[in-house]
Amino acid sequence: MEKIEIPPNETEDLFNKLASQGQGRGYFLNHNEKIAKSLCEALLKNKKRYGHQLCPCRLSTGSREGDLDVICPCDYRDPDLLEYGVCYCGLYVTKKVFTEKIPTKPVPERRPNKETRLINKQKYMEEKNQPKDINNLPYPVMRCSVCGYICARAEAPEVCPICGASHDRFQRFI
């Protein structure tokens, strides 16, 4: 595999961008700046290698479509943060972990294996064109009671990405 060099200023720029954008939305970078910056560098290397910022701790499927669930921020970040206080690769942590500088521990892989992802994709494609029964959605629809932000997922985010309201300000909408 070819060696990809990333200029330090590019890594620093991505680190600063993710830190400033994230904190306003309740997402904090790992308090260990060395780890956070090395993960930012790996994201930039993956962008040059694959054309997208693939999570540095996961293997590419070889296509953007196959990697959509693990392009940073990945689909598994928020469930990992809610359950473990840190995401799988360790780039993002909760506010508590960040402010109290709580040591992070490894997070179990949440991403389904390739066969399961293929089955899920086939089901999605089959269901995509079917009429929707609003009472039979795959995820609950959560609504921020402060700003009205709506998301469909197993759990509400720790912090509303629009207004910054806390997790407990979300209500099940549908």
LINTA-V206508 format. One record per backbone hydrogen bond with DSSP energy under -0.5 kcal/mol. NH is the residue of the N-H (numbers start at 1). CO is the residue of the C=O. Records with the same first field share a line. If there is no record, write none. Layout:
NH = CO  CO
This chain:
4 = 2
5 = 3
10 = 7
11 = 7
12 = 8
13 = 9
14 = 10
15 = 11
16 = 12
17 = 13
18 = 14
19 = 15
20 = 16
21 = 17
22 = 18
23 = 19
24 = 20
25 = 21  22
26 = 23
27 = 22
28 = 26  93
30 = 91
33 = 31
35 = 32
36 = 32
37 = 33
38 = 34
39 = 35
40 = 36
41 = 37
42 = 38
43 = 39
44 = 40
45 = 41
46 = 42
47 = 43
48 = 44
49 = 45
50 = 46
51 = 46  47
52 = 46
54 = 52
55 = 70
58 = 55
67 = 63  64
68 = 64  65
70 = 67
71 = 68
72 = 53
75 = 69
77 = 74
80 = 76
81 = 77
82 = 78
83 = 79
84 = 80
85 = 80  81
86 = 80
87 = 92
90 = 87
93 = 28
94 = 85
98 = 94
99 = 95
100 = 96
101 = 97
102 = 97
117 = 113
118 = 114
119 = 115
120 = 116
121 = 117
122 = 118
123 = 119
124 = 120
125 = 121
126 = 122
127 = 123
128 = 124
129 = 125
130 = 127
134 = 132
136 = 133
142 = 140  151
143 = 171
144 = 149
145 = 169
148 = 144
151 = 142
153 = 140  151
160 = 165
164 = 160
167 = 158
169 = 166
170 = 167
171 = 143
173 = 141
174 = 141
